[in-house]
Amino acid sequence: MLQLFEFIARNRNFILFVLLEVFSFWLLVNNNNYWSVEYFNTANSLNARALEASNTLREYTNLRQVNEALAEENRRLNERVTAMQQLHPSNAPVGYKADSAFASRYKFVTIAKVIDNSTHRADNYLTIDKGYADGVKVGMGVISSTGVVGKVKSCNEHFSVITSILHSQYMISTKLLRSGENGNAEWENNSNPSIIQLKDISRYKPISKGDTAVTSDYNAVFPPGVPVGYVKSFKVAPDQAFFEIDLQLATDFSKVSYVYLVDNKLSDQQQSLQESLINKRK
């Protein structure tokens, strides 16, 4: 306290000058309409800017929660859309109606954040921050908000490793929307993580640039209709029966941050039945 009094005593002339300046400004504002209006406008402008900066900072700090909420909403919408598409397929004959258990077999289990990702190796993988404690199982399909990502290879309690579609041994059953032709998409161009090759499309079928390639009805890992890519270019060699098609991937693997885990609840029954038929043939 003594030091405070000593500081005031040493600077009393300056403090008195400041007080007089403030008092003079107060008198000027309260007794002059022009300066009163100017002060009011300036104060309001400064307050508005301060509030805008505060709101911007608050919104920025809440971006993570907003992104997570949007991702959760997308998960619910994807599950509903998939169930409706399976219940009433667009290409089904008149009178066909899918069994309710079959139509709802795909469950969007959880949302996960990508914490590691490779794109320029021959065999690429992603790591996510969810494991079997969150309902993740080996073999589940993984998609992003834009398209196919890959399949769960292994998992522990809190983390999982995903086999990316950018993997030399990974193949996915794919259909072209315009022609309805089915083929297999496989990554062969190891130098370009945005291009994948579509095989087994007959050279006598109509192909058009820009056509959308989606997961087919023959896929047990992914729901039908999930975007795989878009026809970028195609050609056919004189001695070949199939097109060589390059697809621009629907998922940008350099920017993927959140993914959805998809579980086919009937996959065990389907595989068990198919394996039993194979064993009988042997």
N, C-alpha and C positions, 0 to 999 in steps of 0.2 A: 504493500500500500504506500509506503514511504517513497518507493521508487516512482510510483505513478504520480504522486504530488510533485516530485522533483522534475519529472518529464514535463508536466503541465507548466511548472514555473519557468523552465528553460525555454519553452516554446509558446509562452502566453501571447506574445504579439502575433504569431502566425495563427494560433487558434482563434484569437479575437478577430483577425482579418477574415478567416473562413466563415465564422459565425455571422459577421456583418455582410459578407457576400451572399450568404444563404438568405438572410433576412431581407436584403435588398431585392433579391430575385423573387422572394415571396410577395413583397410589396408590389413589384412590377407586374407579376402575373395576376394578382387580385385586384389591381386598380387600372388595368389596361386591357380592354376587350381583345385587341389584336393578339397580344402576347398570351392572353389566357387561352384563346382558341388554338394558337400554335402549340402551346404546352400540352393541351388536351390531346391534340392530334398526334403529336410526337410520342406522348406517353402510351397512347393506344397502339400506335404502330410498333413500338418496342415490345409492348406486352404480347401483341399478336405474334411477332417473330419469336419471342421466347417460348410461347405456347407451342408454336409450330415445331421448333427445335426439340422441345420436350416430347411432343407426340411422336416425332420421327424416331427419336432415340428409344422410346417405349415400344414402338412397332418393330424396330430392328431387334430389340432384345427378345421379343415374342415370336420371331420368325420360326424358331424351331417348333414351338407348340402349334403354330398355325400350319406348318408343313405336316406335322404328325396328324393333326385333325383332318386335313385334306386327304392324306394317304388312307386314313381309316374310313373316310366316307367313300373313297374310290374302291376300297376293298368290298364294302357292303354292296355298292352298285354293281361291281363286276360279278359278284356272286348271284345277285338277282337276275342280271342280264343273261348270264350263262344258264341259269335254271330255266328261264323263259325260252331261250333258244333251243334247249334240249327238249323241252316239253312240246314245242310246236316248231319243228325244223322247217326251214323255208323250202327245202327241196323234197319234202315228204309227199307221198301220194295222198289224195283225198281220203279222209277217213282214218288216217294213221294218227295215233296219239301215244306218246311215250309213257312208259310206266313211271309213276311219280318218284320211286326210288332211283330209277335210272336217270331221270331228268335232274335230280338233285344230288347226283353222286359226286360232283366236284365241289369241294369246300375250300374257300379261301381262308386258310388257317390263321395266318398272322402277317404282320408287316415287319420287315427287317431293314436295318440300315447296312449298306455295304461299307465295310471297313478296310477291305483290301481288294485289289482288282488288277489282273494282268491282261494285256491285249496283244502283245507282239511276240509271244512265244508260239511254238507249234501246238502246245497243249496249255490252254489258259483256264484259270480258276478264279472264283471270287470267294471272299470270306464275309459272312454276315454275323451280326451280333445276336442271333437267336439260335437256340439249340433245342434238345428234346424236352427241356423244362418248359418251353413255350409251345410244345406240340409238333415240333419239326421232326420228320422221319426221313430216313434214306429213301431216295427214289421220288420224292415230291418234285413237282414241277415248280419252276421259279419264273415269274414274269415281272416286267416293269409296267409303268403306266402307258408305255408305247408298244410293247411287244414282248416276244419270247426272250428269256435270258439264259436258262439252262436247267439243270436238274441237280438235286442234292446228292452229293457223293458220300459225305460222311458228316457226322455231327457229334458233339458232346453236350454237356448240360447247357452251356450258354453260347456256343458258337457252332457254325456249320460252314462246310466248304462246298461250293457249288461248281459243278462241271459246266463251264461256259459253253455256249453254242459255238464259240471260237475255239474248238477243240478238234484235233485231227480225227478222233475216233467217235465223234458225236454226230448222229444223224437224226433228223426229225421229219416225220411224215407231213407233207405240205401240199396244199391245194391252191391252184390259181382261181381267183374268184370269177373272172369273166368266162373262161373256158370250162371251168369245173374239173380240169385235169389234175390228177394226183401224181406227185413225185416225191423225191427225197432231197432235202436240203442238207448240204454238207460243206463245211469250211475247208477249202483247199488253198485259197490264196493267202498264205501265211504272212504276206507282207502288207496286207490291207485289212484292218480289223472292222471295216465297214461294209465289206462285200462278202457274200456267201453264194455258193453255187447250187443251182436247182437241177437235179438229174431226173432221168426216166420220163421226160415229157416227149411224146412222139413228134417227129418232125412234120407229120401230116396234120397236126392239130393247130388251130389258130392261136397265135401268141402276139401280144401287143405290148409295146413299151409302156411302162407305168402301171401295168396290171398289179393288183395286190395279191401277195402270197400269204396264206394264213395256215394255221394248223388244221389238219384234215380230220375227218370223222374216224379215221383209223388210228388215231393217236390216243394211247391210254394214259399218258402223262399229263397232257395239256387239254383243256376244253377246246372243242372245235371253234375256229374263227378267231383265234388270237393272232395278231399280225406277226409275220416272220420278216417280211421285207417287200420290196417293190421292184418289178422288172426294170433293170437298168439297161441291159443289152442282151442280145441273143444272136446265135449263129448256129450253123449246122455244117459239118464237114461232108463232102460228097459221098464218103463211104460209111457214114454213120446213120443210124435209124432214129437218134434222139437229138434234141436241141442241146446246145451248151448255153445255159442261161445264167447270167449274173444278177443277183438280187442285191439291192441296196438295203441293208439291214434296217428294220424298223426301230431297233433299240440302238442308241448311241452309247456304246460301252465306255467311252471316255468321260461321260457325264452321268452315268447311272448312279443314283445315290440311295433310293429306296426301292425295295422289291416286295412282291407278294408271294407267299408260299401256298401252293395249290395241292390239295390232296384228293385223289380219286378214291373214294370210300369203297368202291366195288372192285378195285384193281386186283385184290387178292383172290376174289371169287373168279374173276375173268381169267387170271393167269393159271389158277388151279385147274379150271375146266379145260383150258387149252393144253396144259401140260399132260393132263390125263388122256386126252385124245391122241397126243403125240406118242405117249407111252404104249397105248393100245396098238398103234400102227406098227410099232417096233416088235 
